[in-house]
Amino acid sequence: MLDELLGALEVRLEQAVELRHRLHADPELAHAEHRTAAAVAAVLPVAAEPVAGTGLLARVGRSGRPIAVRAELDGLPVVERTGAPFSARGETMHACGHDVHLAALVALLGAAAELGERLPVPLVGVFQPSEEAYPSGAQAIAEQVLPALAPRAVLGAHIHPELPWGTVAIDAGPVNASCDAIEIVIEGEPTHGAYPHRGRDPVLALCEAVLALGAAAGRRVDPVHPATVTIGVLEAGSAENVIPAQARALGALRAHRSQDREALRALTGEVVTGVAQAHGCRSAVYLTEGEPPLENDPAIAARARALLAGAGLEVAPEWRSCGSDDFAFFGEHAPLAMAFVGLDGAPGFAPRPLHHPELLPPDEAVAAVARTQAVLYAAASASGDDAAGGDPGGGEGKR
């Protein structure tokens, strides 16, 4: 079946590249992907159902519990500097490969439609809005669509510039971290900088809290399991000679294991409260819950790795990161598998990180992603109703 699917895929790749160019030239931000969704719907082999605002669901094959493959609709608020003839001209850019993923999934659905009744398990293309911003499009689809859809598995493939060209990383277990946003607010007593003893300094308290968080995280979480605390914003005051009333920080907590995620949340509150009190200040920590850890189903991962060679691809070195993806929300309802498709060394590819204004995957990446999506589908469908070990009620909760 995989050979037949790959053969049907090949004849669609040229059109997929043309679609990729159109999508790349006209990106849209999260929750506003109207033209993008319309462009995708216009070339699908079947009618698409609107979901979660601008999202689409496209089903190919017989009735029954399907396998779902996800691609993302949204771009980023980045001004493009690639110089490509199909560059975006505004302040939005497909700087994370979503245009490639979309074009590949359209080609895969077309190939699956050609197989028709020979397709062993129904295939649903999930064209997801808002992967790059909250509220999460994946979370909305997981809550509103997946309970009724009851997928056997949900699959995804994502380009990655740090993996070798021609290779794909599909590793079992946690491959991406959870991500929770935090806001720390410390309230002190304002005073003139010449008389610090007459006030309570929230800036000093916040600085010590930030340093203490970084140090304490390394003592609260097992060092062989990835977990990070990042503070990306510090705000306080308006004059160099005034101790202000308030200091504020924004940051993110990331972990590969749910228990470590909870430990970082608890740690943040404890450290901030304790440091603030030591400085005679008041504090508050506000947490915005984000994605859970992304855990690849071991059975799907093993089968997919064994099938890669048949698609002209090789198994990449093990790849896990503290990046996060709202794809993980689907894991509350079905087994997951996310593959990372290498770009390093690809024809004409200038190495740039994800979200960089000069990141430009080559057109050949469309084929690599589409073949990887096909491999994942074949791996998940290999054991019929028991593929990926899922039960009809949905997979084990990951949050």
C-alpha positions in Angstrom: 0.0 0.0 0.0 2.8 2.4 0.8 4.5 1.9 -2.6 1.2 2.5 -4.3 0.5 5.6 -2.2 4.0 7.0 -2.9 3.6 6.4 -6.6 0.4 8.3 -6.7 2.1 11.0 -4.7 4.9 11.6 -7.1 2.7 12.8 -9.9 1.2 15.5 -7.6 4.4 17.0 -6.4 4.8 19.6 -9.1 1.4 21.0 -8.4 2.1 20.8 -4.7 5.2 23.0 -5.2 3.1 25.5 -7.1 0.7 25.6 -4.2 3.6 26.1 -1.8 4.7 29.2 -3.7 1.2 30.7 -3.6 0.8 30.0 0.1 4.3 31.3 0.9 3.6 34.6 -1.0 0.4 35.3 0.9 0.8 34.3 4.6 -1.7 35.1 7.3 -1.5 35.4 11.0 -3.2 33.0 13.5 -7.0 33.1 13.6 -7.1 35.1 10.3 -6.1 32.4 7.8 -9.1 33.0 5.5 -7.3 33.2 2.1 -4.9 30.4 3.1 -7.8 28.1 4.0 -9.6 29.0 0.8 -6.5 28.3 -1.3 -6.2 24.9 0.2 -9.9 24.0 -0.1 -9.8 25.0 -3.8 -7.3 22.2 -4.6 -8.4 19.4 -2.3 -9.8 16.3 -4.0 -12.8 16.3 -1.6 -15.0 18.9 -0.1 -13.6 20.2 3.2 -15.5 20.9 6.4 -14.8 24.1 8.3 -13.7 23.6 11.9 -12.3 25.8 14.7 -12.8 29.1 12.9 -10.6 29.1 9.8 -9.6 25.4 10.0 -10.5 22.6 7.6 -11.2 18.9 7.8 -11.0 16.8 4.6 -11.8 13.1 4.7 -10.7 10.5 2.1 -11.7 6.9 2.0 -14.3 4.6 3.4 -16.3 5.2 6.6 -14.9 4.2 10.0 -12.4 5.6 12.5 -9.8 7.5 10.5 -6.1 8.3 10.8 -5.6 12.1 10.9 -2.6 14.0 9.5 -2.1 17.6 10.6 -0.7 20.7 8.8 -0.7 24.3 10.0 -2.3 27.3 8.3 -0.8 30.3 10.0 2.3 32.4 9.5 4.4 34.5 11.8 4.7 38.3 12.4 8.1 38.3 10.7 9.3 40.5 7.8 10.8 38.1 5.2 14.3 38.6 4.0 14.8 35.5 1.8 14.8 37.3 -1.6 12.9 34.4 -3.1 10.7 35.3 -6.2 7.7 34.1 -4.2 8.5 36.0 -1.0 5.8 37.5 1.1 5.7 41.3 0.7 4.2 42.4 4.0 5.0 41.9 7.7 3.9 38.2 7.9 5.9 35.2 6.8 5.8 31.5 6.6 9.0 31.2 8.7 8.3 27.8 10.2 7.6 25.7 7.1 3.9 25.7 7.4 3.5 26.4 3.7 5.6 23.2 3.0 3.5 21.1 5.4 0.2 22.3 3.8 1.3 21.7 0.2 2.6 18.2 1.2 -0.7 17.3 2.9 -2.8 18.4 -0.1 -0.6 16.1 -2.3 -1.0 13.2 0.1 -4.8 13.6 0.2 -4.9 13.6 -3.6 -2.8 10.4 -3.7 -5.0 8.8 -1.1 -8.1 9.8 -3.1 -6.6 8.0 -6.2 -6.3 4.8 -4.2 -10.0 5.1 -3.2 -11.3 1.8 -1.8 -7.8 0.3 -1.7 -7.0 2.8 1.0 -6.9 0.5 4.1 -8.0 3.1 6.7 -9.8 6.4 6.1 -7.4 9.5 6.0 -8.5 12.9 7.4 -6.4 16.0 6.6 -6.5 18.4 9.5 -5.7 21.9 8.4 -5.2 23.6 11.7 -5.4 27.3 12.4 -3.3 29.1 15.0 -0.4 26.9 15.8 1.8 30.0 16.5 -0.5 31.9 18.9 -3.0 31.4 21.6 -5.8 30.4 21.8 -4.4 27.2 20.3 -6.1 25.9 17.1 -5.1 22.4 18.0 -6.7 22.6 21.4 -9.9 23.9 19.9 -10.0 21.0 17.4 -9.1 18.5 20.1 -12.0 19.7 22.2 -14.6 20.3 19.5 -13.8 17.8 16.8 -11.7 14.8 17.9 -14.2 13.3 20.4 -16.7 12.6 17.6 -14.0 11.9 14.9 -12.4 9.3 17.3 -9.1 9.0 15.2 -7.0 5.9 15.5 -3.9 8.2 15.5 -3.0 11.8 14.8 0.2 12.4 12.8 2.4 15.3 11.8 5.6 16.1 10.0 7.7 19.2 10.5 10.7 20.5 8.7 13.8 21.1 10.8 17.0 22.9 9.7 19.3 21.1 12.2 18.7 17.6 10.9 20.5 16.2 7.9 18.8 16.4 4.5 17.3 13.1 3.4 16.8 12.0 7.1 13.7 11.9 9.3 13.7 11.8 13.1 10.8 9.7 14.5 11.7 8.8 18.1 9.5 7.2 20.7 8.4 9.0 23.8 8.8 12.7 24.6 10.2 14.7 21.6 8.9 18.2 22.5 8.3 19.9 25.8 5.3 21.4 27.5 5.2 25.2 27.6 3.5 27.3 30.2 3.7 31.1 30.1 4.3 32.9 33.4 3.9 36.5 34.6 5.6 37.5 37.8 4.6 40.8 39.5 6.3 42.1 42.6 4.9 45.1 44.5 7.1 47.2 46.7 7.1 50.7 48.2 8.3 53.5 45.9 10.9 56.0 47.2 13.7 58.3 46.1 16.8 56.4 45.0 18.9 58.3 47.5 16.7 57.0 50.4 16.3 53.3 49.6 15.7 52.4 53.3 12.4 54.3 53.2 10.9 52.0 50.6 10.9 48.4 49.5 12.7 47.7 46.2 10.7 45.4 43.9 13.5 45.6 41.2 16.1 44.0 43.5 13.5 41.4 44.6 12.6 40.5 41.0 16.3 40.3 39.9 17.0 37.9 42.8 13.9 35.9 42.1 14.9 35.5 38.4 18.4 34.3 39.4 17.0 32.0 42.1 14.5 30.4 39.6 17.3 29.4 37.2 19.4 28.0 40.0 16.6 26.2 41.8 15.2 24.5 38.7 18.5 22.6 38.3 18.0 21.2 41.9 14.3 20.4 41.7 14.2 18.5 38.4 16.2 15.3 37.6 19.1 16.6 35.4 18.7 13.7 32.9 15.2 15.0 32.0 14.9 18.2 30.0 13.4 21.2 31.8 14.0 24.9 31.4 12.9 28.2 32.9 13.3 31.2 30.6 12.7 34.9 31.6 12.4 36.9 28.4 10.9 40.2 29.6 11.8 42.4 32.6 9.9 45.7 33.2 10.2 48.2 36.0 10.3 51.9 36.6 10.5 55.1 34.5 13.4 57.1 36.0 17.0 56.2 37.0 16.8 57.7 40.4 13.4 56.3 41.6 12.7 53.0 43.2 9.4 52.1 41.5 6.3 50.6 43.1 6.3 47.5 40.9 8.5 45.2 38.8 7.3 42.6 36.3 8.7 39.7 34.4 7.4 37.4 31.7 8.8 33.9 31.0 8.1 30.3 30.1 8.4 27.0 31.8 9.2 23.9 29.7 9.5 20.2 30.5 9.4 16.8 28.8 7.6 15.1 31.7 4.3 16.0 33.2 5.6 15.6 36.8 8.5 18.0 36.0 6.0 20.4 34.5 4.1 20.4 37.8 7.4 20.8 39.7 8.4 23.9 37.8 5.0 25.5 38.4 5.2 24.9 42.1 8.8 26.0 42.2 8.0 29.3 40.6 5.4 30.2 43.2 7.6 29.2 46.1 10.7 31.0 44.9 8.9 34.2 44.0 6.9 34.3 47.2 9.9 33.6 49.4 12.3 36.1 47.7 9.6 38.9 47.7 8.9 38.4 51.4 12.6 38.5 52.2 12.6 42.0 50.6 9.4 43.1 52.3 7.5 43.0 49.1 4.3 41.4 47.9 4.2 39.1 44.9 1.9 37.3 42.5 2.5 34.7 39.8 0.1 34.3 36.9 0.3 31.1 34.8 -1.2 30.6 31.3 -1.3 26.9 30.7 0.1 26.0 27.3 0.9 22.8 25.4 1.5 19.5 27.2 4.6 17.5 26.4 4.5 15.9 22.9 5.0 12.1 23.3 5.4 9.9 20.2 3.6 6.5 20.3 6.3 3.8 20.4 4.6 1.4 18.0 3.9 4.0 15.3 7.5 5.4 15.7 9.0 1.9 15.3 7.0 1.0 12.3 7.6 4.4 10.6 11.4 4.1 11.1 11.3 0.7 9.5 9.4 2.1 6.5 11.5 5.2 5.8 13.9 3.4 3.5 11.1 2.4 1.2 10.3 6.1 0.8 13.9 7.0 -0.1 14.6 8.4 3.4 16.9 7.5 6.2 16.5 7.5 10.0 18.0 10.6 11.5 20.0 10.7 14.7 17.8 10.8 17.8 16.1 14.2 18.0 14.3 15.7 21.0 14.1 19.3 22.0 12.5 21.7 24.5 10.6 23.3 21.6 6.8 23.0 22.0 4.0 22.3 19.6 0.3 22.5 20.2 0.0 19.3 18.2 0.5 17.7 21.7 -3.1 18.6 22.6 -4.3 15.9 20.2 -2.6 13.3 22.5 -5.5 13.6 24.9 -7.7 11.8 22.3 -5.4 9.5 20.2 -1.9 8.2 19.9 0.5 10.7 18.3 3.5 10.6 16.1 5.4 13.7 15.0 8.3 13.3 12.6 11.0 15.9 12.0 12.2 16.2 8.4 15.8 17.3 7.9 16.9 20.3 5.8 20.6 20.6 6.6 22.5 20.1 3.3 19.4 20.3 1.1 19.8 21.7 -2.4 20.3 25.5 -2.2 19.3 25.6 1.5 21.0 28.4 3.5 21.1 27.1 7.2 18.8 29.3 9.3 16.9 28.5 12.4 13.1 28.2 12.6 11.3 31.6 12.7 14.2 33.3 11.1 13.4 36.0 8.4 15.8 34.2 6.0 14.6 30.6 6.5 13.6 29.2 3.1 13.1 25.5 2.8 13.8 24.4 -0.8 11.0 23.2 -3.0 12.3 19.6 -2.6 11.2 19.8 1.0 7.6 19.5 -0.1 8.3 16.0 -1.5 10.3 15.0 1.7 7.5 16.1 4.0 4.8 14.4 1.8 6.7 11.1 1.7 7.1 11.3 5.5 3.4 11.9 6.0 2.7 8.9 3.8 5.1 6.7 5.9 3.5 7.8 9.1 0.0 7.0 7.7 1.2 3.5 6.6 2.8 2.9 10.0 -0.4 3.9 11.9 -2.6 1.9 9.6 -0.5 -1.3 9.7 -2.4 -3.1 12.5 -6.0 -2.2 11.6 -8.2 -1.2 14.5 -5.4 -1.8 17.0 -2.9 0.4 15.2 -0.8 2.4 17.7 -2.4 0.6 20.6 -5.2 3.2 20.8 -8.6 2.4 22.4 -11.9 3.6 20.9 -12.3 6.1 23.7 -9.1 7.9 22.9 -5.5 7.7 24.1 -4.1 8.3 27.5 -4.2 11.9 28.6 -0.9 13.7 28.2 -1.6 16.9 30.2 
